[in-house]
């Protein structure tokens, strides 16, 4: 009897320890952030401007605006959970050159040159700042909102709160809860989440034309997440682009990926 009691206490202690670690370290699990020095110099073959915006809590947020002489529109791009604008800026530069669009891209708090304490609400508000900047330069019918992986959480929030020509989601999850529940199936995840990003809920409130890009071999965000987002999307114009065998970080190696972007960005 004493053995069973001791075993029960040990199991509860381990359970509470794991739960405590999840609460304490979930920010590191979600945000794989890196910083850049404030005097870091960006280079590009495309004309660009560095952006610095002050958030409601006085945090300073950093972004880049890549510019074309006669752009077809602007892409407001929200990147994934790793790397900084030193790397993501190269992708934004490519998008700008290849499709003749301006591209506005931000680093989240704790990434690159962006500063400030992170929280769920302030980060969603940060994302709106960069959309609102783009709207001072372009009319709504020229604005494309594009979110990749974690960036999809900010893209769907912005598309829910603001108007745009179209929304693109690449390798994006339904919710953080759905992702975490697979790894920590033995914990009541929803009780612990500090960042309850819910694309599946947001997308039911979005009427903007919605395009979802996902690979069937994605082991970070399984393909079923893309399928569910497509099913839940309430826009009258929606499409799911499926890449057979495509993984989380290699979709740009598929020629069909750029054909999909051609269709979305050039033909619509």
Secondary structure, 3 states (H helix, E strand, C coil): CHHHHHHHHHHHHHHHHHHHHHHHHHHHHHCECCECCCCCCCCCCCCEEEEEEECCCCCEEEEEEECCCCCCCEEEEECCCECCHHHHHHHHHHHHHHHCCEEEEECCCCCECCCCCCCHHHHHHHHHHHHHHHHHHCCHHHEEEEEECCHHHHHHHHHHHCCCCEEEEECCCCEHHHHHHHHCCCCCHHHHCCCCCEHHHHHHHCCCEEEEEEECCCCCCCHHHHHHHHHHCCCCCEEEEEECCCCCCCHHHCHHHHHHHHHHHHCC
